[in-house]
């Protein structure tokens, strides 16, 4: 079920709507014809639906329905006391697909959102025609690596492990008008992007988004669950829900200048999909959809054309 928040006269301009699913209300920015194939965009840590607006602008005019969601706990989506695990996040996304009136979608996820996409494919593959990950790998491989070989991915491990502390991570994120949100973003993008107008626009949006009530705490909750679940029965149950390989086609996109990119892990992750295409973008960091929207738009067009054959 959806409820319109703002109507746009231009069908190729994102407008906000709310999807109600299983007792939670999620804000989604939607663009394009209702009956066109759906692409669902899922942001990563510190992001929001706004992350995808430059890419959606590039895809304006295509016969596609584009939907960028605020994950539970972010933006104008509900901020529930619980539900910050990958299983619940994937269930939320399945609800968004249904709530927008579709049975299936191409799912595009960045960073943590890519791991949500992997989980959605593992749990409800019938909802996903294909999926695209940006700077993301299979969550089982990502979180096993943090425990087994933390020095192989030190930047990501440091962020996850530091989030396990009570209250201090939230205070650090909110200090000095959420300067840490921009610091994380700046460390992730390629150096050549840091002095552009697009960088300053997105950095400001990230600082603003982190200062929304409860977002700092709940964004950390997403990072706490994968580590803590490794020591609980739910972690073992979660692992058992993942098939050895998925039949859902995957397009995996990474940036050569992403500080947490690990070629060996990316290659192992790709082996978890039966049909996979990998793209490594040179001169791009951890945020390909923000740093080079025209390139990502063209890759998505090619992917959708291949999907429709």
Short mmCIF file of the C-alpha atoms (twelve columns), coordinates in Angstrom:
data_MODEL
# 
_entry.id   MODEL 
# 
loop_
_atom_site.group_PDB 
_atom_site.id 
_atom_site.type_symbol 
_atom_site.label_atom_id 
_atom_site.label_alt_id 
_atom_site.label_comp_id 
_atom_site.label_asym_id 
_atom_site.label_seq_id 
_atom_site.Cartn_x 
_atom_site.Cartn_y 
_atom_site.Cartn_z 
_atom_site.pdbx_PDB_model_num 
ATOM 1   C CA . UNK A 1   0.000  0.000   0.000   1 
ATOM 2   C CA . UNK A 2   1.311  3.454   -0.862  1 
ATOM 3   C CA . UNK A 3   0.302  6.982   0.040   1 
ATOM 4   C CA . UNK A 4   1.416  9.931   -2.038  1 
ATOM 5   C CA . UNK A 5   3.321  12.682  -0.233  1 
ATOM 6   C CA . UNK A 6   4.185  15.050  -3.076  1 
ATOM 7   C CA . UNK A 7   2.864  14.889  -6.620  1 
ATOM 8   C CA . UNK A 8   5.190  15.902  -9.434  1 
ATOM 9   C CA . UNK A 9   3.757  17.251  -12.650 1 
ATOM 10  C CA . UNK A 10  6.761  15.844  -14.505 1 
ATOM 11  C CA . UNK A 11  6.633  12.015  -14.524 1 
ATOM 12  C CA . UNK A 12  10.411 11.960  -14.957 1 
ATOM 13  C CA . UNK A 13  11.091 13.879  -11.736 1 
ATOM 14  C CA . UNK A 14  11.343 11.943  -8.433  1 
ATOM 15  C CA . UNK A 15  8.437  12.446  -6.076  1 
ATOM 16  C CA . UNK A 16  8.023  11.139  -2.557  1 
ATOM 17  C CA . UNK A 17  5.608  8.418   -1.563  1 
ATOM 18  C CA . UNK A 18  5.267  6.152   1.465   1 
ATOM 19  C CA . UNK A 19  4.961  2.384   1.354   1 
ATOM 20  C CA . UNK A 20  3.286  0.641   4.300   1 
ATOM 21  C CA . UNK A 21  4.461  -2.922  4.800   1 
ATOM 22  C CA . UNK A 22  4.260  -5.226  7.829   1 
ATOM 23  C CA . UNK A 23  3.682  -2.364  10.240  1 
ATOM 24  C CA . UNK A 24  6.493  -0.105  9.019   1 
ATOM 25  C CA . UNK A 25  6.234  2.982   6.817   1 
ATOM 26  C CA . UNK A 26  9.090  3.502   4.348   1 
ATOM 27  C CA . UNK A 27  9.673  6.648   2.345   1 
ATOM 28  C CA . UNK A 28  10.394 6.037   -1.361  1 
ATOM 29  C CA . UNK A 29  11.242 8.531   -4.114  1 
ATOM 30  C CA . UNK A 30  9.563  7.307   -7.294  1 
ATOM 31  C CA . UNK A 31  10.004 8.340   -10.916 1 
ATOM 32  C CA . UNK A 32  8.637  7.074   -14.227 1 
ATOM 33  C CA . UNK A 33  5.537  5.250   -15.533 1 
ATOM 34  C CA . UNK A 34  3.729  2.994   -13.078 1 
ATOM 35  C CA . UNK A 35  3.609  0.024   -15.449 1 
ATOM 36  C CA . UNK A 36  7.240  0.198   -16.555 1 
ATOM 37  C CA . UNK A 37  9.811  -2.324  -15.228 1 
ATOM 38  C CA . UNK A 38  10.786 -1.432  -11.670 1 
ATOM 39  C CA . UNK A 39  14.336 -0.676  -10.518 1 
ATOM 40  C CA . UNK A 40  14.678 -0.463  -6.737  1 
ATOM 41  C CA . UNK A 41  17.674 1.493   -5.389  1 
ATOM 42  C CA . UNK A 42  18.965 0.740   -1.863  1 
ATOM 43  C CA . UNK A 43  21.476 3.099   -0.243  1 
ATOM 44  C CA . UNK A 44  24.356 2.251   2.072   1 
ATOM 45  C CA . UNK A 45  25.642 3.572   5.405   1 
ATOM 46  C CA . UNK A 46  24.999 7.278   5.928   1 
ATOM 47  C CA . UNK A 47  23.051 7.639   2.705   1 
ATOM 48  C CA . UNK A 48  19.433 7.951   1.734   1 
ATOM 49  C CA . UNK A 49  17.114 8.143   -1.243  1 
ATOM 50  C CA . UNK A 50  18.905 11.375  -2.187  1 
ATOM 51  C CA . UNK A 51  22.006 9.334   -3.084  1 
ATOM 52  C CA . UNK A 52  20.275 8.134   -6.223  1 
ATOM 53  C CA . UNK A 53  18.782 11.379  -7.534  1 
ATOM 54  C CA . UNK A 54  21.700 12.193  -9.896  1 
ATOM 55  C CA . UNK A 55  21.447 8.693   -11.385 1 
ATOM 56  C CA . UNK A 56  17.668 8.936   -11.657 1 
ATOM 57  C CA . UNK A 57  18.120 12.217  -13.499 1 
ATOM 58  C CA . UNK A 58  20.394 10.456  -15.983 1 
ATOM 59  C CA . UNK A 59  17.726 7.788   -16.537 1 
ATOM 60  C CA . UNK A 60  14.847 10.268  -16.955 1 
ATOM 61  C CA . UNK A 61  12.892 9.528   -20.115 1 
ATOM 62  C CA . UNK A 62  13.619 5.798   -20.083 1 
ATOM 63  C CA . UNK A 63  10.682 3.394   -19.926 1 
ATOM 64  C CA . UNK A 64  11.551 2.484   -16.361 1 
ATOM 65  C CA . UNK A 65  9.977  2.980   -12.970 1 
ATOM 66  C CA . UNK A 66  12.718 4.056   -10.604 1 
ATOM 67  C CA . UNK A 67  12.317 3.854   -6.824  1 
ATOM 68  C CA . UNK A 68  14.918 5.018   -4.278  1 
ATOM 69  C CA . UNK A 69  14.144 4.023   -0.696  1 
ATOM 70  C CA . UNK A 70  15.126 5.371   2.709   1 
ATOM 71  C CA . UNK A 71  15.984 2.252   4.688   1 
ATOM 72  C CA . UNK A 72  14.179 1.736   7.990   1 
ATOM 73  C CA . UNK A 73  15.787 4.114   10.501  1 
ATOM 74  C CA . UNK A 74  16.905 6.641   7.860   1 
ATOM 75  C CA . UNK A 75  15.401 9.822   6.471   1 
ATOM 76  C CA . UNK A 76  11.633 9.953   6.707   1 
ATOM 77  C CA . UNK A 77  11.151 6.203   7.044   1 
ATOM 78  C CA . UNK A 78  9.954  4.847   10.386  1 
ATOM 79  C CA . UNK A 79  12.515 4.552   13.161  1 
ATOM 80  C CA . UNK A 80  11.464 1.425   14.983  1 
ATOM 81  C CA . UNK A 81  13.216 0.145   18.141  1 
ATOM 82  C CA . UNK A 82  14.258 -3.079  16.366  1 
ATOM 83  C CA . UNK A 83  14.641 -4.467  12.870  1 
ATOM 84  C CA . UNK A 84  18.203 -3.481  11.901  1 
ATOM 85  C CA . UNK A 85  19.335 -6.848  10.613  1 
ATOM 86  C CA . UNK A 86  19.756 -7.953  7.005   1 
ATOM 87  C CA . UNK A 87  16.808 -10.339 7.122   1 
ATOM 88  C CA . UNK A 88  14.387 -7.592  8.184   1 
ATOM 89  C CA . UNK A 89  15.897 -5.089  5.735   1 
ATOM 90  C CA . UNK A 90  15.432 -7.577  2.882   1 
ATOM 91  C CA . UNK A 91  11.849 -8.229  3.980   1 
ATOM 92  C CA . UNK A 92  11.249 -4.457  4.002   1 
ATOM 93  C CA . UNK A 93  12.496 -4.256  0.401   1 
ATOM 94  C CA . UNK A 94  10.241 -7.106  -0.702  1 
ATOM 95  C CA . UNK A 95  7.397  -5.119  0.846   1 
ATOM 96  C CA . UNK A 96  8.408  -2.017  -1.109  1 
ATOM 97  C CA . UNK A 97  8.298  -3.970  -4.379  1 
ATOM 98  C CA . UNK A 98  4.824  -5.279  -3.587  1 
ATOM 99  C CA . UNK A 99  3.665  -1.943  -2.179  1 
ATOM 100 C CA . UNK A 100 4.563  -0.172  -5.408  1 
ATOM 101 C CA . UNK A 101 2.324  -2.580  -7.292  1 
ATOM 102 C CA . UNK A 102 5.022  -4.812  -8.794  1 
ATOM 103 C CA . UNK A 103 5.764  -8.492  -8.430  1 
ATOM 104 C CA . UNK A 104 9.457  -8.267  -9.370  1 
ATOM 105 C CA . UNK A 105 12.204 -5.675  -9.650  1 
ATOM 106 C CA . UNK A 106 15.776 -5.174  -10.694 1 
ATOM 107 C CA . UNK A 107 17.444 -4.367  -7.378  1 
ATOM 108 C CA . UNK A 108 20.448 -2.033  -7.166  1 
ATOM 109 C CA . UNK A 109 22.294 -1.746  -3.863  1 
ATOM 110 C CA . UNK A 110 25.292 0.295   -2.769  1 
ATOM 111 C CA . UNK A 111 27.598 -0.768  0.068   1 
ATOM 112 C CA . UNK A 112 25.406 -2.073  2.893   1 
ATOM 113 C CA . UNK A 113 22.460 -1.761  0.513   1 
ATOM 114 C CA . UNK A 114 24.209 -4.240  -1.771  1 
ATOM 115 C CA . UNK A 115 24.286 -6.737  1.088   1 
ATOM 116 C CA . UNK A 116 20.563 -6.133  1.583   1 
ATOM 117 C CA . UNK A 117 20.152 -6.949  -2.126  1 
ATOM 118 C CA . UNK A 118 22.131 -10.189 -1.720  1 
ATOM 119 C CA . UNK A 119 19.896 -11.133 1.220   1 
ATOM 120 C CA . UNK A 120 16.723 -10.329 -0.718  1 
ATOM 121 C CA . UNK A 121 17.939 -12.585 -3.551  1 
ATOM 122 C CA . UNK A 122 18.755 -15.368 -1.069  1 
ATOM 123 C CA . UNK A 123 15.398 -15.196 0.725   1 
ATOM 124 C CA . UNK A 124 12.898 -14.247 -2.002  1 
ATOM 125 C CA . UNK A 125 14.537 -14.790 -5.416  1 
ATOM 126 C CA . UNK A 126 11.117 -14.779 -7.060  1 
ATOM 127 C CA . UNK A 127 10.944 -11.017 -6.349  1 
ATOM 128 C CA . UNK A 128 14.213 -10.177 -8.129  1 
ATOM 129 C CA . UNK A 129 14.704 -10.311 -11.907 1 
ATOM 130 C CA . UNK A 130 18.368 -9.388  -11.510 1 
ATOM 131 C CA . UNK A 131 20.503 -7.412  -9.093  1 
ATOM 132 C CA . UNK A 132 23.303 -4.893  -9.298  1 
ATOM 133 C CA . UNK A 133 25.805 -4.225  -6.533  1 
ATOM 134 C CA . UNK A 134 27.932 -1.100  -6.249  1 
ATOM 135 C CA . UNK A 135 31.022 -1.400  -4.016  1 
ATOM 136 C CA . UNK A 136 29.514 -4.382  -2.228  1 
ATOM 137 C CA . UNK A 137 30.015 -8.126  -1.847  1 
ATOM 138 C CA . UNK A 138 28.144 -11.120 -0.494  1 
ATOM 139 C CA . UNK A 139 27.506 -10.414 3.225   1 
ATOM 140 C CA . UNK A 140 28.680 -13.826 4.401   1 
ATOM 141 C CA . UNK A 141 32.083 -13.210 2.866   1 
ATOM 142 C CA . UNK A 142 32.271 -9.621  4.099   1 
ATOM 143 C CA . UNK A 143 31.552 -10.381 7.729   1 
ATOM 144 C CA . UNK A 144 33.468 -13.641 7.904   1 
ATOM 145 C CA . UNK A 145 36.473 -11.680 6.699   1 
ATOM 146 C CA . UNK A 146 36.207 -9.130  9.504   1 
ATOM 147 C CA . UNK A 147 36.536 -11.856 12.139  1 
ATOM 148 C CA . UNK A 148 38.979 -14.138 10.364  1 
ATOM 149 C CA . UNK A 149 41.218 -11.571 8.664   1 
ATOM 150 C CA . UNK A 150 40.452 -8.056  9.971   1 
ATOM 151 C CA . UNK A 151 43.660 -6.644  8.501   1 
ATOM 152 C CA . UNK A 152 42.654 -7.688  4.985   1 
ATOM 153 C CA . UNK A 153 39.924 -4.995  5.016   1 
ATOM 154 C CA . UNK A 154 41.074 -2.612  7.767   1 
ATOM 155 C CA . UNK A 155 38.898 0.407   6.868   1 
ATOM 156 C CA . UNK A 156 35.657 -1.566  6.876   1 
ATOM 157 C CA . UNK A 157 36.677 -3.633  9.918   1 
ATOM 158 C CA . UNK A 158 37.515 -0.470  11.873  1 
ATOM 159 C CA . UNK A 159 34.091 1.018   11.151  1 
ATOM 160 C CA . UNK A 160 32.198 -2.140  12.118  1 
ATOM 161 C CA . UNK A 161 34.238 -2.889  15.229  1 
ATOM 162 C CA . UNK A 162 34.137 0.702   16.507  1 
ATOM 163 C CA . UNK A 163 30.339 0.697   16.095  1 
ATOM 164 C CA . UNK A 164 30.102 -2.032  18.752  1 
ATOM 165 C CA . UNK A 165 30.824 0.486   21.523  1 
ATOM 166 C CA . UNK A 166 27.762 1.919   23.286  1 
ATOM 167 C CA . UNK A 167 26.811 5.565   22.601  1 
ATOM 168 C CA . UNK A 168 30.305 6.776   21.653  1 
ATOM 169 C CA . UNK A 169 29.936 6.091   17.891  1 
ATOM 170 C CA . UNK A 170 26.694 8.079   17.820  1 
ATOM 171 C CA . UNK A 171 28.292 11.032  19.601  1 
ATOM 172 C CA . UNK A 172 31.196 11.002  17.161  1 
ATOM 173 C CA . UNK A 173 28.852 10.916  14.189  1 
ATOM 174 C CA . UNK A 174 26.873 13.918  15.450  1 
ATOM 175 C CA . UNK A 175 29.772 16.089  16.663  1 
ATOM 176 C CA . UNK A 176 30.408 19.370  14.839  1 
ATOM 177 C CA . UNK A 177 27.202 19.174  12.786  1 
ATOM 178 C CA . UNK A 178 27.883 15.572  11.724  1 
ATOM 179 C CA . UNK A 179 31.319 16.327  10.332  1 
ATOM 180 C CA . UNK A 180 32.143 12.602  10.569  1 
ATOM 181 C CA . UNK A 181 29.462 11.824  7.974   1 
ATOM 182 C CA . UNK A 182 31.328 14.000  5.484   1 
ATOM 183 C CA . UNK A 183 34.688 12.611  6.601   1 
ATOM 184 C CA . UNK A 184 33.558 9.049   5.826   1 
ATOM 185 C CA . UNK A 185 32.231 10.167  2.449   1 
ATOM 186 C CA . UNK A 186 35.395 12.132  1.612   1 
ATOM 187 C CA . UNK A 187 37.633 9.188   2.495   1 
ATOM 188 C CA . UNK A 188 35.641 6.950   0.161   1 
ATOM 189 C CA . UNK A 189 35.517 9.020   -3.028  1 
ATOM 190 C CA . UNK A 190 38.320 9.337   -5.551  1 
ATOM 191 C CA . UNK A 191 40.621 12.359  -4.935  1 
ATOM 192 C CA . UNK A 192 39.636 13.975  -8.223  1 
ATOM 193 C CA . UNK A 193 35.984 14.124  -7.121  1 
ATOM 194 C CA . UNK A 194 36.591 15.954  -3.837  1 
ATOM 195 C CA . UNK A 195 36.576 19.517  -5.165  1 
ATOM 196 C CA . UNK A 196 33.537 19.208  -7.438  1 
ATOM 197 C CA . UNK A 197 30.104 20.740  -6.948  1 
ATOM 198 C CA . UNK A 198 28.610 17.236  -6.830  1 
ATOM 199 C CA . UNK A 199 30.897 16.344  -3.926  1 
ATOM 200 C CA . UNK A 200 29.894 19.379  -1.844  1 
ATOM 201 C CA . UNK A 201 26.203 18.835  -2.602  1 
ATOM 202 C CA . UNK A 202 26.254 15.195  -1.497  1 
ATOM 203 C CA . UNK A 203 28.486 15.888  1.501   1 
ATOM 204 C CA . UNK A 204 26.002 18.489  2.756   1 
ATOM 205 C CA . UNK A 205 23.095 16.076  2.255   1 
ATOM 206 C CA . UNK A 206 24.928 13.398  4.233   1 
ATOM 207 C CA . UNK A 207 25.624 15.719  7.134   1 
ATOM 208 C CA . UNK A 208 21.988 16.842  7.146   1 
ATOM 209 C CA . UNK A 209 20.695 13.243  6.913   1 
ATOM 210 C CA . UNK A 210 22.846 12.080  9.844   1 
ATOM 211 C CA . UNK A 211 21.402 14.823  12.077  1 
ATOM 212 C CA . UNK A 212 17.818 13.649  11.626  1 
ATOM 213 C CA . UNK A 213 16.523 12.411  14.972  1 
ATOM 214 C CA . UNK A 214 17.688 8.832   15.798  1 
ATOM 215 C CA . UNK A 215 19.509 8.269   12.480  1 
ATOM 216 C CA . UNK A 216 23.002 8.268   14.014  1 
ATOM 217 C CA . UNK A 217 21.999 5.585   16.510  1 
ATOM 218 C CA . UNK A 218 20.041 3.431   14.070  1 
ATOM 219 C CA . UNK A 219 22.673 3.598   11.341  1 
ATOM 220 C CA . UNK A 220 25.110 2.181   13.911  1 
ATOM 221 C CA . UNK A 221 22.596 -0.547  14.762  1 
ATOM 222 C CA . UNK A 222 22.896 -1.805  11.174  1 
ATOM 223 C CA . UNK A 223 26.643 -2.205  11.758  1 
ATOM 224 C CA . UNK A 224 26.264 -3.779  15.185  1 
ATOM 225 C CA . UNK A 225 24.011 -6.630  14.108  1 
ATOM 226 C CA . UNK A 226 26.359 -8.458  11.679  1 
ATOM 227 C CA . UNK A 227 29.162 -8.606  14.243  1 
ATOM 228 C CA . UNK A 228 27.038 -9.513  17.252  1 
ATOM 229 C CA . UNK A 229 25.003 -12.094 15.355  1 
ATOM 230 C CA . UNK A 230 28.200 -14.086 14.735  1 
ATOM 231 C CA . UNK A 231 28.105 -15.064 18.397  1 
ATOM 232 C CA . UNK A 232 24.399 -15.895 18.509  1 
ATOM 233 C CA . UNK A 233 22.254 -18.699 17.040  1 
ATOM 234 C CA . UNK A 234 20.606 -16.196 14.669  1 
ATOM 235 C CA . UNK A 235 23.935 -15.777 12.892  1 
ATOM 236 C CA . UNK A 236 24.083 -19.476 12.067  1 
ATOM 237 C CA . UNK A 237 20.444 -19.441 10.995  1 
ATOM 238 C CA . UNK A 238 21.136 -16.460 8.735   1 
ATOM 239 C CA . UNK A 239 24.051 -18.240 7.046   1 
ATOM 240 C CA . UNK A 240 21.902 -21.297 6.370   1 
ATOM 241 C CA . UNK A 241 19.416 -19.149 4.429   1 
ATOM 242 C CA . UNK A 242 22.011 -18.424 1.729   1 
ATOM 243 C CA . UNK A 243 22.309 -20.866 -1.184  1 
ATOM 244 C CA . UNK A 244 25.756 -21.844 -2.446  1 
ATOM 245 C CA . UNK A 245 24.980 -19.970 -5.656  1 
ATOM 246 C CA . UNK A 246 22.052 -17.865 -6.784  1 
ATOM 247 C CA . UNK A 247 20.394 -18.244 -10.200 1 
ATOM 248 C CA . UNK A 248 19.499 -14.528 -10.213 1 
ATOM 249 C CA . UNK A 249 21.803 -12.644 -12.631 1 
ATOM 250 C CA . UNK A 250 24.295 -10.241 -11.013 1 
ATOM 251 C CA . UNK A 251 26.108 -7.159  -12.262 1 
ATOM 252 C CA . UNK A 252 28.876 -6.257  -9.794  1 
ATOM 253 C CA . UNK A 253 30.354 -2.750  -10.153 1 
ATOM 254 C CA . UNK A 254 33.398 -1.558  -8.210  1 
ATOM 255 C CA . UNK A 255 35.661 1.487   -8.254  1 
ATOM 256 C CA . UNK A 256 39.397 1.026   -8.609  1 
ATOM 257 C CA . UNK A 257 40.019 3.771   -6.022  1 
ATOM 258 C CA . UNK A 258 37.606 2.425   -3.419  1 
ATOM 259 C CA . UNK A 259 39.662 2.115   -0.199  1 
ATOM 260 C CA . UNK A 260 37.745 -1.007  0.883   1 
ATOM 261 C CA . UNK A 261 37.808 -2.734  -2.518  1 
ATOM 262 C CA . UNK A 262 39.369 -6.187  -2.256  1 
ATOM 263 C CA . UNK A 263 39.808 -7.988  -5.587  1 
ATOM 264 C CA . UNK A 264 40.065 -11.438 -4.005  1 
ATOM 265 C CA . UNK A 265 36.853 -10.981 -1.996  1 
ATOM 266 C CA . UNK A 266 35.061 -9.475  -5.006  1 
ATOM 267 C CA . UNK A 267 36.026 -12.463 -7.143  1 
ATOM 268 C CA . UNK A 268 34.837 -14.927 -4.472  1 
ATOM 269 C CA . UNK A 269 31.589 -12.992 -4.132  1 
ATOM 270 C CA . UNK A 270 30.967 -13.142 -7.880  1 
ATOM 271 C CA . UNK A 271 31.299 -16.925 -7.728  1 
ATOM 272 C CA . UNK A 272 28.129 -16.979 -5.596  1 
ATOM 273 C CA . UNK A 273 26.065 -16.054 -8.684  1 
ATOM 274 C CA . UNK A 274 25.603 -18.412 -11.623 1 
ATOM 275 C CA . UNK A 275 25.321 -15.558 -14.122 1 
ATOM 276 C CA . UNK A 276 27.599 -12.634 -13.308 1 
ATOM 277 C CA . UNK A 277 29.164 -9.667  -15.046 1 
ATOM 278 C CA . UNK A 278 31.832 -7.605  -13.289 1 
ATOM 279 C CA . UNK A 279 32.827 -4.016  -14.043 1 
ATOM 280 C CA . UNK A 280 35.800 -2.221  -12.480 1 
ATOM 281 C CA . UNK A 281 35.626 1.540   -13.045 1 
ATOM 282 C CA . UNK A 282 39.009 3.243   -13.052 1 
ATOM 283 C CA . UNK A 283 39.377 6.566   -11.277 1 
ATOM 284 C CA . UNK A 284 36.210 5.996   -9.235  1 
ATOM 285 C CA . UNK A 285 35.967 5.405   -5.476  1 
ATOM 286 C CA . UNK A 286 33.399 3.823   -3.175  1 
ATOM 287 C CA . UNK A 287 30.401 5.802   -4.514  1 
ATOM 288 C CA . UNK A 288 30.218 5.137   -8.295  1 
ATOM 289 C CA . UNK A 289 26.577 6.265   -8.583  1 
ATOM 290 C CA . UNK A 290 27.461 9.630   -7.016  1 
ATOM 291 C CA . UNK A 291 30.879 10.110  -8.619  1 
ATOM 292 C CA . UNK A 292 29.942 9.091   -12.180 1 
ATOM 293 C CA . UNK A 293 26.155 8.888   -12.690 1 
ATOM 294 C CA . UNK A 294 26.336 8.918   -16.541 1 
ATOM 295 C CA . UNK A 295 28.567 5.834   -16.544 1 
ATOM 296 C CA . UNK A 296 26.361 3.932   -14.079 1 
ATOM 297 C CA . UNK A 297 23.250 4.944   -16.047 1 
ATOM 298 C CA . UNK A 298 24.729 3.500   -19.242 1 
ATOM 299 C CA . UNK A 299 25.736 0.280   -17.476 1 
ATOM 300 C CA . UNK A 300 22.188 -0.044  -16.140 1 
ATOM 301 C CA . UNK A 301 20.726 0.525   -19.612 1 
ATOM 302 C CA . UNK A 302 22.930 -2.226  -21.010 1 
ATOM 303 C CA . UNK A 303 22.012 -4.497  -18.110 1 
ATOM 304 C CA . UNK A 304 18.282 -3.917  -18.604 1 
ATOM 305 C CA . UNK A 305 18.569 -4.543  -22.351 1 
ATOM 306 C CA . UNK A 306 20.336 -7.853  -21.675 1 
ATOM 307 C CA . UNK A 307 17.713 -8.721  -19.067 1 
ATOM 308 C CA . UNK A 308 14.849 -8.189  -21.544 1 
ATOM 309 C CA . UNK A 309 16.310 -10.503 -24.205 1 
# 
